[in-house]
């Protein structure tokens, strides 16, 4: 008998997600809006322009929201041992 450890697709929560879809006929290229670097990206497969739309996709666990902002600057090792530079 075969017992798969993968969860069935029905178990994954989905949500309506903004995606960029390729405009070229026959191209199936698309990407999530959160992962595009340009305001209006070009298709990675055929370099055609893309349009913004919506799809019902599985929710991704993104750990970037758990990170602390880089506002608190820790002193360098040299500053701790010898004081600030230039003094």
PDB file of N, CA, C and O in Angstrom:
ATOM      1  N   UNK A   1       0.839  -1.184   0.000  1.00  0.00           N
ATOM      2  CA  UNK A   1       0.000   0.000   0.000  1.00  0.00           C
ATOM      3  C   UNK A   1       0.878   1.240   0.000  1.00  0.00           C
ATOM      4  O   UNK A   1       1.993   1.236   0.522  1.00  0.00           O
ATOM      5  N   UNK A   2       0.355   2.288  -0.591  1.00  0.00           N
ATOM      6  CA  UNK A   2       1.080   3.551  -0.692  1.00  0.00           C
ATOM      7  C   UNK A   2       0.375   4.597   0.161  1.00  0.00           C
ATOM      8  O   UNK A   2      -0.815   4.856  -0.022  1.00  0.00           O
ATOM      9  N   UNK A   3       1.103   5.192   1.083  1.00  0.00           N
ATOM     10  CA  UNK A   3       0.560   6.251   1.921  1.00  0.00           C
ATOM     11  C   UNK A   3       1.334   7.530   1.644  1.00  0.00           C
ATOM     12  O   UNK A   3       2.502   7.646   2.017  1.00  0.00           O
ATOM     13  N   UNK A   4       0.703   8.469   1.006  1.00  0.00           N
ATOM     14  CA  UNK A   4       1.359   9.734   0.682  1.00  0.00           C
ATOM     15  C   UNK A   4       1.391  10.636   1.911  1.00  0.00           C
ATOM     16  O   UNK A   4       0.417  10.700   2.662  1.00  0.00           O
ATOM     17  N   UNK A   5       2.488  11.318   2.112  1.00  0.00           N
ATOM     18  CA  UNK A   5       2.604  12.247   3.229  1.00  0.00           C
ATOM     19  C   UNK A   5       2.179  13.653   2.844  1.00  0.00           C
ATOM     20  O   UNK A   5       2.070  14.527   3.703  1.00  0.00           O
ATOM     21  N   UNK A   6       1.945  13.871   1.587  1.00  0.00           N
ATOM     22  CA  UNK A   6       1.503  15.191   1.140  1.00  0.00           C
ATOM     23  C   UNK A   6       0.048  15.402   1.518  1.00  0.00           C
ATOM     24  O   UNK A   6      -0.773  14.487   1.452  1.00  0.00           O
ATOM     25  N   UNK A   7      -0.248  16.626   1.914  1.00  0.00           N
ATOM     26  CA  UNK A   7      -1.638  16.955   2.234  1.00  0.00           C
ATOM     27  C   UNK A   7      -2.414  17.168   0.948  1.00  0.00           C
ATOM     28  O   UNK A   7      -1.870  17.708  -0.016  1.00  0.00           O
ATOM     29  N   UNK A   8      -3.662  16.758   0.913  1.00  0.00           N
ATOM     30  CA  UNK A   8      -4.482  17.028  -0.278  1.00  0.00           C
ATOM     31  C   UNK A   8      -4.682  18.531  -0.461  1.00  0.00           C
ATOM     32  O   UNK A   8      -4.610  19.287   0.508  1.00  0.00           O
ATOM     33  N   UNK A   9      -4.930  18.965  -1.687  1.00  0.00           N
ATOM     34  CA  UNK A   9      -5.100  20.392  -1.986  1.00  0.00           C
ATOM     35  C   UNK A   9      -6.289  20.991  -1.239  1.00  0.00           C
ATOM     36  O   UNK A   9      -6.320  22.201  -1.016  1.00  0.00           O
ATOM     37  N   UNK A  10      -7.254  20.186  -0.854  1.00  0.00           N
ATOM     38  CA  UNK A  10      -8.418  20.710  -0.145  1.00  0.00           C
ATOM     39  C   UNK A  10      -8.050  21.215   1.246  1.00  0.00           C
ATOM     40  O   UNK A  10      -8.757  22.055   1.803  1.00  0.00           O
ATOM     41  N   UNK A  11      -6.947  20.713   1.817  1.00  0.00           N
ATOM     42  CA  UNK A  11      -6.546  21.102   3.166  1.00  0.00           C
ATOM     43  C   UNK A  11      -5.844  22.458   3.219  1.00  0.00           C
ATOM     44  O   UNK A  11      -5.753  23.052   4.293  1.00  0.00           O
ATOM     45  N   UNK A  12      -5.351  22.957   2.099  1.00  0.00           N
ATOM     46  CA  UNK A  12      -4.636  24.227   2.084  1.00  0.00           C
ATOM     47  C   UNK A  12      -5.618  25.393   2.024  1.00  0.00           C
ATOM     48  O   UNK A  12      -6.511  25.394   1.177  1.00  0.00           O
ATOM     49  N   UNK A  13      -5.474  26.382   2.902  1.00  0.00           N
ATOM     50  CA  UNK A  13      -6.361  27.549   2.820  1.00  0.00           C
ATOM     51  C   UNK A  13      -6.008  28.396   1.595  1.00  0.00           C
ATOM     52  O   UNK A  13      -4.834  28.566   1.266  1.00  0.00           O
ATOM     53  N   UNK A  14      -7.026  28.919   0.931  1.00  0.00           N
ATOM     54  CA  UNK A  14      -6.806  29.759  -0.253  1.00  0.00           C
ATOM     55  C   UNK A  14      -7.380  31.144  -0.003  1.00  0.00           C
ATOM     56  O   UNK A  14      -8.225  31.342   0.869  1.00  0.00           O
ATOM     57  N   UNK A  15      -6.892  32.107  -0.801  1.00  0.00           N
ATOM     58  CA  UNK A  15      -7.407  33.465  -0.731  1.00  0.00           C
ATOM     59  C   UNK A  15      -7.318  34.105  -2.111  1.00  0.00           C
ATOM     60  O   UNK A  15      -6.542  33.664  -2.959  1.00  0.00           O
ATOM     61  N   UNK A  16      -8.100  35.125  -2.326  1.00  0.00           N
ATOM     62  CA  UNK A  16      -8.054  35.863  -3.571  1.00  0.00           C
ATOM     63  C   UNK A  16      -6.781  36.704  -3.570  1.00  0.00           C
ATOM     64  O   UNK A  16      -6.583  37.537  -2.685  1.00  0.00           O
ATOM     65  N   UNK A  17      -5.915  36.482  -4.568  1.00  0.00           N
ATOM     66  CA  UNK A  17      -4.593  37.079  -4.611  1.00  0.00           C
ATOM     67  C   UNK A  17      -4.416  37.872  -5.897  1.00  0.00           C
ATOM     68  O   UNK A  17      -4.835  37.427  -6.966  1.00  0.00           O
ATOM     69  N   UNK A  18      -3.796  39.047  -5.800  1.00  0.00           N
ATOM     70  CA  UNK A  18      -3.497  39.861  -6.982  1.00  0.00           C
ATOM     71  C   UNK A  18      -2.324  39.228  -7.733  1.00  0.00           C
ATOM     72  O   UNK A  18      -1.281  38.947  -7.144  1.00  0.00           O
ATOM     73  N   UNK A  19      -2.504  39.007  -9.035  1.00  0.00           N
ATOM     74  CA  UNK A  19      -1.465  38.402  -9.869  1.00  0.00           C
ATOM     75  C   UNK A  19      -1.323  39.190 -11.167  1.00  0.00           C
ATOM     76  O   UNK A  19      -2.264  39.835 -11.627  1.00  0.00           O
ATOM     77  N   UNK A  20      -0.117  39.121 -11.751  1.00  0.00           N
ATOM     78  CA  UNK A  20       0.144  39.659 -13.082  1.00  0.00           C
ATOM     79  C   UNK A  20       0.046  38.500 -14.057  1.00  0.00           C
ATOM     80  O   UNK A  20       0.666  37.458 -13.843  1.00  0.00           O
ATOM     81  N   UNK A  21      -0.729  38.668 -15.135  1.00  0.00           N
ATOM     82  CA  UNK A  21      -0.938  37.633 -16.138  1.00  0.00           C
ATOM     83  C   UNK A  21      -0.437  38.133 -17.487  1.00  0.00           C
ATOM     84  O   UNK A  21      -0.645  39.294 -17.839  1.00  0.00           O
ATOM     85  N   UNK A  22       0.221  37.259 -18.242  1.00  0.00           N
ATOM     86  CA  UNK A  22       0.763  37.618 -19.551  1.00  0.00           C
ATOM     87  C   UNK A  22      -0.372  37.900 -20.538  1.00  0.00           C
ATOM     88  O   UNK A  22      -1.404  37.230 -20.515  1.00  0.00           O
ATOM     89  N   UNK A  23      -0.175  38.889 -21.398  1.00  0.00           N
ATOM     90  CA  UNK A  23      -1.193  39.278 -22.380  1.00  0.00           C
ATOM     91  C   UNK A  23      -1.036  38.553 -23.717  1.00  0.00           C
ATOM     92  O   UNK A  23      -1.941  38.613 -24.549  1.00  0.00           O
ATOM     93  N   UNK A  24       0.087  37.872 -23.943  1.00  0.00           N
ATOM     94  CA  UNK A  24       0.322  37.197 -25.222  1.00  0.00           C
ATOM     95  C   UNK A  24      -0.552  35.954 -25.342  1.00  0.00           C
ATOM     96  O   UNK A  24      -0.667  35.173 -24.398  1.00  0.00           O
ATOM     97  N   UNK A  25      -1.159  35.779 -26.498  1.00  0.00           N
ATOM     98  CA  UNK A  25      -2.014  34.628 -26.777  1.00  0.00           C
ATOM     99  C   UNK A  25      -1.179  33.349 -26.712  1.00  0.00           C
ATOM    100  O   UNK A  25      -0.146  33.246 -27.372  1.00  0.00           O
ATOM    101  N   UNK A  26      -1.624  32.381 -25.923  1.00  0.00           N
ATOM    102  CA  UNK A  26      -0.942  31.109 -25.821  1.00  0.00           C
ATOM    103  C   UNK A  26       0.088  31.031 -24.703  1.00  0.00           C
ATOM    104  O   UNK A  26       0.516  29.931 -24.352  1.00  0.00           O
ATOM    105  N   UNK A  27       0.501  32.158 -24.131  1.00  0.00           N
ATOM    106  CA  UNK A  27       1.470  32.145 -23.035  1.00  0.00           C
ATOM    107  C   UNK A  27       0.712  31.997 -21.711  1.00  0.00           C
ATOM    108  O   UNK A  27      -0.300  32.664 -21.495  1.00  0.00           O
ATOM    109  N   UNK A  28       1.196  31.139 -20.841  1.00  0.00           N
ATOM    110  CA  UNK A  28       0.533  30.885 -19.568  1.00  0.00           C
ATOM    111  C   UNK A  28       1.281  31.522 -18.396  1.00  0.00           C
ATOM    112  O   UNK A  28       1.069  31.137 -17.246  1.00  0.00           O
ATOM    113  N   UNK A  29       2.146  32.485 -18.675  1.00  0.00           N
ATOM    114  CA  UNK A  29       2.954  33.106 -17.632  1.00  0.00           C
ATOM    115  C   UNK A  29       2.137  33.982 -16.692  1.00  0.00           C
ATOM    116  O   UNK A  29       1.259  34.727 -17.128  1.00  0.00           O
ATOM    117  N   UNK A  30       2.436  33.886 -15.396  1.00  0.00           N
ATOM    118  CA  UNK A  30       1.813  34.731 -14.382  1.00  0.00           C
ATOM    119  C   UNK A  30       2.709  34.752 -13.153  1.00  0.00           C
ATOM    120  O   UNK A  30       3.545  33.865 -12.977  1.00  0.00           O
ATOM    121  N   UNK A  31       2.540  35.762 -12.302  1.00  0.00           N
ATOM    122  CA  UNK A  31       3.278  35.848 -11.045  1.00  0.00           C
ATOM    123  C   UNK A  31       2.446  36.602 -10.020  1.00  0.00           C
ATOM    124  O   UNK A  31       1.597  37.421 -10.372  1.00  0.00           O
ATOM    125  N   UNK A  32       2.697  36.317  -8.752  1.00  0.00           N
ATOM    126  CA  UNK A  32       2.012  37.037  -7.677  1.00  0.00           C
ATOM    127  C   UNK A  32       2.494  38.484  -7.658  1.00  0.00           C
ATOM    128  O   UNK A  32       3.660  38.764  -7.936  1.00  0.00           O
ATOM    129  N   UNK A  33       1.586  39.397  -7.329  1.00  0.00           N
ATOM    130  CA  UNK A  33       1.919  40.812  -7.295  1.00  0.00           C
ATOM    131  C   UNK A  33       2.983  41.110  -6.239  1.00  0.00           C
ATOM    132  O   UNK A  33       3.808  42.001  -6.441  1.00  0.00           O
ATOM    133  N   UNK A  34       2.985  40.383  -5.116  1.00  0.00           N
ATOM    134  CA  UNK A  34       3.955  40.633  -4.051  1.00  0.00           C
ATOM    135  C   UNK A  34       5.386  40.342  -4.486  1.00  0.00           C
ATOM    136  O   UNK A  34       6.326  40.878  -3.899  1.00  0.00           O
ATOM    137  N   UNK A  35       5.568  39.502  -5.505  1.00  0.00           N
ATOM    138  CA  UNK A  35       6.895  39.101  -5.927  1.00  0.00           C
ATOM    139  C   UNK A  35       7.357  39.773  -7.217  1.00  0.00           C
ATOM    140  O   UNK A  35       8.365  39.361  -7.792  1.00  0.00           O
ATOM    141  N   UNK A  36       6.651  40.787  -7.679  1.00  0.00           N
ATOM    142  CA  UNK A  36       7.099  41.508  -8.862  1.00  0.00           C
ATOM    143  C   UNK A  36       7.910  42.719  -8.411  1.00  0.00           C
ATOM    144  O   UNK A  36       7.547  43.397  -7.450  1.00  0.00           O
ATOM    145  N   UNK A  37       9.003  42.980  -9.108  1.00  0.00           N
ATOM    146  CA  UNK A  37       9.877  44.087  -8.752  1.00  0.00           C
ATOM    147  C   UNK A  37       9.545  45.367  -9.509  1.00  0.00           C
ATOM    148  O   UNK A  37       9.911  46.453  -9.059  1.00  0.00           O
ATOM    149  N   UNK A  38       8.868  45.267 -10.636  1.00  0.00           N
ATOM    150  CA  UNK A  38       8.532  46.430 -11.451  1.00  0.00           C
ATOM    151  C   UNK A  38       7.074  46.828 -11.222  1.00  0.00           C
ATOM    152  O   UNK A  38       6.259  46.021 -10.776  1.00  0.00           O
ATOM    153  N   UNK A  39       6.759  48.096 -11.538  1.00  0.00           N
ATOM    154  CA  UNK A  39       5.373  48.548 -11.425  1.00  0.00           C
ATOM    155  C   UNK A  39       4.478  47.819 -12.425  1.00  0.00           C
ATOM    156  O   UNK A  39       3.359  47.428 -12.094  1.00  0.00           O
ATOM    157  N   UNK A  40       4.970  47.640 -13.636  1.00  0.00           N
ATOM    158  CA  UNK A  40       4.276  46.859 -14.664  1.00  0.00           C
ATOM    159  C   UNK A  40       5.312  45.889 -15.226  1.00  0.00           C
ATOM    160  O   UNK A  40       6.079  46.258 -16.115  1.00  0.00           O
ATOM    161  N   UNK A  41       5.348  44.650 -14.720  1.00  0.00           N
ATOM    162  CA  UNK A  41       6.410  43.719 -15.136  1.00  0.00           C
ATOM    163  C   UNK A  41       6.191  43.167 -16.540  1.00  0.00           C
ATOM    164  O   UNK A  41       5.088  43.214 -17.084  1.00  0.00           O
ATOM    165  N   UNK A  42       7.267  42.645 -17.104  1.00  0.00           N
ATOM    166  CA  UNK A  42       7.214  41.923 -18.378  1.00  0.00           C
ATOM    167  C   UNK A  42       7.217  40.430 -18.061  1.00  0.00           C
ATOM    168  O   UNK A  42       7.781  40.003 -17.054  1.00  0.00           O
ATOM    169  N   UNK A  43       6.598  39.662 -18.907  1.00  0.00           N
ATOM    170  CA  UNK A  43       6.515  38.212 -18.712  1.00  0.00           C
ATOM    171  C   UNK A  43       7.923  37.613 -18.723  1.00  0.00           C
ATOM    172  O   UNK A  43       8.724  37.933 -19.601  1.00  0.00           O
ATOM    173  N   UNK A  44       8.222  36.762 -17.774  1.00  0.00           N
ATOM    174  CA  UNK A  44       9.540  36.139 -17.682  1.00  0.00           C
ATOM    175  C   UNK A  44       9.763  35.108 -18.786  1.00  0.00           C
ATOM    176  O   UNK A  44      10.907  34.762 -19.084  1.00  0.00           O
ATOM    177  N   UNK A  45       8.685  34.613 -19.396  1.00  0.00           N
ATOM    178  CA  UNK A  45       8.828  33.583 -20.414  1.00  0.00           C
ATOM    179  C   UNK A  45       8.926  34.155 -21.826  1.00  0.00           C
ATOM    180  O   UNK A  45       9.714  33.675 -22.641  1.00  0.00           O
ATOM    181  N   UNK A  46       8.112  35.196 -22.118  1.00  0.00           N
ATOM    182  CA  UNK A  46       8.091  35.701 -23.499  1.00  0.00           C
ATOM    183  C   UNK A  46       8.343  37.206 -23.590  1.00  0.00           C
ATOM    184  O   UNK A  46       8.361  37.749 -24.695  1.00  0.00           O
ATOM    185  N   UNK A  47       8.536  37.892 -22.472  1.00  0.00           N
ATOM    186  CA  UNK A  47       8.825  39.333 -22.409  1.00  0.00           C
ATOM    187  C   UNK A  47       7.681  40.212 -22.908  1.00  0.00           C
ATOM    188  O   UNK A  47       7.918  41.365 -23.270  1.00  0.00           O
ATOM    189  N   UNK A  48       6.459  39.710 -22.939  1.00  0.00           N
ATOM    190  CA  UNK A  48       5.290  40.504 -23.300  1.00  0.00           C
ATOM    191  C   UNK A  48       4.811  41.278 -22.073  1.00  0.00           C
ATOM    192  O   UNK A  48       5.133  40.903 -20.945  1.00  0.00           O
ATOM    193  N   UNK A  49       4.041  42.361 -22.280  1.00  0.00           N
ATOM    194  CA  UNK A  49       3.501  43.083 -21.121  1.00  0.00           C
ATOM    195  C   UNK A  49       2.494  42.222 -20.359  1.00  0.00           C
ATOM    196  O   UNK A  49       1.924  41.276 -20.904  1.00  0.00           O
ATOM    197  N   UNK A  50       2.288  42.571 -19.087  1.00  0.00           N
ATOM    198  CA  UNK A  50       1.377  41.804 -18.238  1.00  0.00           C
ATOM    199  C   UNK A  50       0.276  42.713 -17.711  1.00  0.00           C
ATOM    200  O   UNK A  50       0.463  43.924 -17.596  1.00  0.00           O
ATOM    201  N   UNK A  51      -0.877  42.120 -17.389  1.00  0.00           N
ATOM    202  CA  UNK A  51      -1.993  42.866 -16.813  1.00  0.00           C
ATOM    203  C   UNK A  51      -2.286  42.338 -15.417  1.00  0.00           C
ATOM    204  O   UNK A  51      -2.060  41.166 -15.118  1.00  0.00           O
ATOM    205  N   UNK A  52      -2.792  43.226 -14.570  1.00  0.00           N
ATOM    206  CA  UNK A  52      -3.099  42.870 -13.193  1.00  0.00           C
ATOM    207  C   UNK A  52      -4.472  42.217 -13.120  1.00  0.00           C
ATOM    208  O   UNK A  52      -5.425  42.706 -13.726  1.00  0.00           O
ATOM    209  N   UNK A  53      -4.577  41.120 -12.384  1.00  0.00           N
ATOM    210  CA  UNK A  53      -5.834  40.406 -12.212  1.00  0.00           C
ATOM    211  C   UNK A  53      -5.868  39.723 -10.854  1.00  0.00           C
ATOM    212  O   UNK A  53      -5.009  39.972 -10.008  1.00  0.00           O
ATOM    213  N   UNK A  54      -6.852  38.868 -10.646  1.00  0.00           N
ATOM    214  CA  UNK A  54      -7.014  38.156  -9.376  1.00  0.00           C
ATOM    215  C   UNK A  54      -7.120  36.660  -9.634  1.00  0.00           C
ATOM    216  O   UNK A  54      -7.676  36.236 -10.648  1.00  0.00           O
ATOM    217  N   UNK A  55      -6.579  35.852  -8.705  1.00  0.00           N
ATOM    218  CA  UNK A  55      -6.694  34.393  -8.741  1.00  0.00           C
ATOM    219  C   UNK A  55      -6.915  33.884  -7.330  1.00  0.00           C
ATOM    220  O   UNK A  55      -6.502  34.519  -6.359  1.00  0.00           O
ATOM    221  N   UNK A  56      -7.559  32.751  -7.219  1.00  0.00           N
ATOM    222  CA  UNK A  56      -7.752  32.095  -5.937  1.00  0.00           C
ATOM    223  C   UNK A  56      -6.586  31.122  -5.756  1.00  0.00           C
ATOM    224  O   UNK A  56      -6.564  30.054  -6.368  1.00  0.00           O
ATOM    225  N   UNK A  57      -5.601  31.501  -4.898  1.00  0.00           N
ATOM    226  CA  UNK A  57      -4.372  30.738  -4.728  1.00  0.00           C
ATOM    227  C   UNK A  57      -4.169  30.325  -3.272  1.00  0.00           C
ATOM    228  O   UNK A  57      -4.724  30.951  -2.369  1.00  0.00           O
ATOM    229  N   UNK A  58      -3.382  29.281  -3.037  1.00  0.00           N
ATOM    230  CA  UNK A  58      -3.062  28.904  -1.654  1.00  0.00           C
ATOM    231  C   UNK A  58      -2.309  30.027  -0.939  1.00  0.00           C
ATOM    232  O   UNK A  58      -1.521  30.748  -1.551  1.00  0.00           O
ATOM    233  N   UNK A  59      -2.561  30.164   0.350  1.00  0.00           N
ATOM    234  CA  UNK A  59      -1.905  31.193   1.151  1.00  0.00           C
ATOM    235  C   UNK A  59      -0.457  30.773   1.388  1.00  0.00           C
ATOM    236  O   UNK A  59      -0.192  29.629   1.757  1.00  0.00           O
ATOM    237  N   UNK A  60       0.483  31.702   1.175  1.00  0.00           N
ATOM    238  CA  UNK A  60       1.893  31.431   1.433  1.00  0.00           C
ATOM    239  C   UNK A  60       2.262  31.940   2.814  1.00  0.00           C
ATOM    240  O   UNK A  60       1.815  33.009   3.228  1.00  0.00           O
ATOM    241  N   UNK A  61       3.062  31.191   3.515  1.00  0.00           N
ATOM    242  CA  UNK A  61       3.565  31.625   4.813  1.00  0.00           C
ATOM    243  C   UNK A  61       4.789  32.488   4.572  1.00  0.00           C
ATOM    244  O   UNK A  61       5.812  31.992   4.100  1.00  0.00           O
ATOM    245  N   UNK A  62       4.701  33.769   4.890  1.00  0.00           N
ATOM    246  CA  UNK A  62       5.788  34.707   4.643  1.00  0.00           C
ATOM    247  C   UNK A  62       6.379  35.131   5.976  1.00  0.00           C
ATOM    248  O   UNK A  62       5.672  35.698   6.810  1.00  0.00           O
ATOM    249  N   UNK A  63       7.643  34.872   6.189  1.00  0.00           N
ATOM    250  CA  UNK A  63       8.278  35.183   7.464  1.00  0.00           C
ATOM    251  C   UNK A  63       8.872  36.579   7.503  1.00  0.00           C
ATOM    252  O   UNK A  63       9.456  36.951   8.520  1.00  0.00           O
ATOM    253  N   UNK A  64       8.750  37.374   6.441  1.00  0.00           N
ATOM    254  CA  UNK A  64       9.350  38.708   6.441  1.00  0.00           C
ATOM    255  C   UNK A  64       8.636  39.642   7.399  1.00  0.00           C
ATOM    256  O   UNK A  64       9.223  40.631   7.839  1.00  0.00           O
ATOM    257  N   UNK A  65       7.384  39.354   7.734  1.00  0.00           N
ATOM    258  CA  UNK A  65       6.657  40.219   8.653  1.00  0.00           C
ATOM    259  C   UNK A  65       7.104  40.008  10.100  1.00  0.00           C
ATOM    260  O   UNK A  65       6.855  40.861  10.952  1.00  0.00           O
ATOM    261  N   UNK A  66       7.756  38.888  10.386  1.00  0.00           N
ATOM    262  CA  UNK A  66       8.210  38.596  11.732  1.00  0.00           C
ATOM    263  C   UNK A  66       9.557  39.239  12.045  1.00  0.00           C
ATOM    264  O   UNK A  66       9.964  39.290  13.206  1.00  0.00           O
ATOM    265  N   UNK A  67      10.248  39.725  11.028  1.00  0.00           N
ATOM    266  CA  UNK A  67      11.570  40.302  11.232  1.00  0.00           C
ATOM    267  C   UNK A  67      11.468  41.677  11.862  1.00  0.00           C
ATOM    268  O   UNK A  67      10.517  42.423  11.628  1.00  0.00           O
ATOM    269  N   UNK A  68      12.472  41.995  12.667  1.00  0.00           N
ATOM    270  CA  UNK A  68      12.517  43.310  13.292  1.00  0.00           C
ATOM    271  C   UNK A  68      13.100  44.311  12.306  1.00  0.00           C
ATOM    272  O   UNK A  68      13.963  43.946  11.507  1.00  0.00           O
ATOM    273  N   UNK A  69      12.651  45.567  12.337  1.00  0.00           N
ATOM    274  CA  UNK A  69      13.223  46.561  11.432  1.00  0.00           C
ATOM    275  C   UNK A  69      14.685  46.829  11.779  1.00  0.00           C
ATOM    276  O   UNK A  69      15.102  46.626  12.919  1.00  0.00           O
ATOM    277  N   UNK A  70      15.450  47.276  10.814  1.00  0.00           N
ATOM    278  CA  UNK A  70      16.876  47.516  10.998  1.00  0.00           C
ATOM    279  C   UNK A  70      17.149  48.902  11.584  1.00  0.00           C
ATOM    280  O   UNK A  70      18.235  49.442  11.369  1.00  0.00           O
ATOM    281  N   UNK A  71      16.220  49.484  12.304  1.00  0.00           N
ATOM    282  CA  UNK A  71      16.383  50.825  12.854  1.00  0.00           C
ATOM    283  C   UNK A  71      17.352  50.848  14.023  1.00  0.00           C
ATOM    284  O   UNK A  71      18.081  51.824  14.198  1.00  0.00           O
ATOM    285  N   UNK A  72      17.374  49.793  14.824  1.00  0.00           N
ATOM    286  CA  UNK A  72      18.275  49.786  15.964  1.00  0.00           C
ATOM    287  C   UNK A  72      19.651  49.326  15.512  1.00  0.00           C
ATOM    288  O   UNK A  72      19.845  48.161  15.164  1.00  0.00           O
ATOM    289  N   UNK A  73      20.614  50.260  15.520  1.00  0.00           N
ATOM    290  CA  UNK A  73      21.966  49.964  15.069  1.00  0.00           C
ATOM    291  C   UNK A  73      22.790  49.516  16.260  1.00  0.00           C
ATOM    292  O   UNK A  73      22.917  50.247  17.243  1.00  0.00           O
ATOM    293  N   UNK A  74      23.348  48.327  16.176  1.00  0.00           N
ATOM    294  CA  UNK A  74      24.225  47.843  17.224  1.00  0.00           C
ATOM    295  C   UNK A  74      25.617  48.391  16.958  1.00  0.00           C
ATOM    296  O   UNK A  74      26.034  48.458  15.802  1.00  0.00           O
ATOM    297  N   UNK A  75      26.349  48.784  17.994  1.00  0.00           N
ATOM    298  CA  UNK A  75      27.702  49.301  17.763  1.00  0.00           C
ATOM    299  C   UNK A  75      28.632  48.201  17.278  1.00  0.00           C
ATOM    300  O   UNK A  75      28.476  47.034  17.636  1.00  0.00           O
ATOM    301  N   UNK A  76      29.589  48.584  16.467  1.00  0.00           N
ATOM    302  CA  UNK A  76      30.567  47.636  15.977  1.00  0.00           C
ATOM    303  C   UNK A  76      31.477  47.201  17.115  1.00  0.00           C
ATOM    304  O   UNK A  76      31.553  47.871  18.145  1.00  0.00           O
ATOM    305  N   UNK A  77      32.158  46.094  16.937  1.00  0.00           N
ATOM    306  CA  UNK A  77      33.030  45.566  17.977  1.00  0.00           C
ATOM    307  C   UNK A  77      34.122  46.577  18.310  1.00  0.00           C
ATOM    308  O   UNK A  77      34.460  46.747  19.482  1.00  0.00           O
ATOM    309  N   UNK A  78      34.677  47.249  17.312  1.00  0.00           N
ATOM    310  CA  UNK A  78      35.746  48.232  17.546  1.00  0.00           C
ATOM    311  C   UNK A  78      35.226  49.409  18.367  1.00  0.00           C
ATOM    312  O   UNK A  78      35.955  49.937  19.207  1.00  0.00           O
ATOM    313  N   UNK A  79      33.970  49.834  18.139  1.00  0.00           N
ATOM    314  CA  UNK A  79      33.408  50.957  18.905  1.00  0.00           C
ATOM    315  C   UNK A  79      33.214  50.577  20.360  1.00  0.00           C
ATOM    316  O   UNK A  79      33.392  51.420  21.239  1.00  0.00           O
ATOM    317  N   UNK A  80      32.854  49.330  20.641  1.00  0.00           N
ATOM    318  CA  UNK A  80      32.653  48.892  22.007  1.00  0.00           C
ATOM    319  C   UNK A  80      33.986  48.833  22.747  1.00  0.00           C
ATOM    320  O   UNK A  80      34.080  49.254  23.900  1.00  0.00           O
ATOM    321  N   UNK A  81      35.022  48.307  22.078  1.00  0.00           N
ATOM    322  CA  UNK A  81      36.314  48.126  22.727  1.00  0.00           C
ATOM    323  C   UNK A  81      37.108  49.415  22.835  1.00  0.00           C
ATOM    324  O   UNK A  81      37.762  49.643  23.852  1.00  0.00           O
ATOM    325  N   UNK A  82      37.070  50.279  21.800  1.00  0.00           N
ATOM    326  CA  UNK A  82      37.937  51.444  21.760  1.00  0.00           C
ATOM    327  C   UNK A  82      37.201  52.769  21.740  1.00  0.00           C
ATOM    328  O   UNK A  82      37.848  53.816  21.744  1.00  0.00           O
ATOM    329  N   UNK A  83      35.890  52.771  21.719  1.00  0.00           N
ATOM    330  CA  UNK A  83      35.126  53.998  21.633  1.00  0.00           C
ATOM    331  C   UNK A  83      34.828  54.352  20.187  1.00  0.00           C
ATOM    332  O   UNK A  83      35.329  53.694  19.275  1.00  0.00           O
ATOM    333  N   UNK A  84      34.013  55.392  19.959  1.00  0.00           N
ATOM    334  CA  UNK A  84      33.665  55.759  18.582  1.00  0.00           C
ATOM    335  C   UNK A  84      34.905  56.201  17.801  1.00  0.00           C
ATOM    336  O   UNK A  84      35.862  56.733  18.363  1.00  0.00           O
ATOM    337  N   UNK A  85      34.854  55.965  16.499  1.00  0.00           N
ATOM    338  CA  UNK A  85      35.966  56.329  15.628  1.00  0.00           C
ATOM    339  C   UNK A  85      36.097  57.855  15.566  1.00  0.00           C
ATOM    340  O   UNK A  85      35.099  58.576  15.563  1.00  0.00           O
ATOM    341  N   UNK A  86      37.321  58.323  15.516  1.00  0.00           N
ATOM    342  CA  UNK A  86      37.571  59.756  15.368  1.00  0.00           C
ATOM    343  C   UNK A  86      37.669  60.490  16.688  1.00  0.00           C
ATOM    344  O   UNK A  86      37.765  61.717  16.683  1.00  0.00           O
ATOM    345  N   UNK A  87      37.650  59.802  17.819  1.00  0.00           N
ATOM    346  CA  UNK A  87      37.756  60.519  19.096  1.00  0.00           C
ATOM    347  C   UNK A  87      39.057  60.252  19.772  1.00  0.00           C
ATOM    348  O   UNK A  87      39.309  60.778  20.856  1.00  0.00           O
TER     349      UNK A  87
END
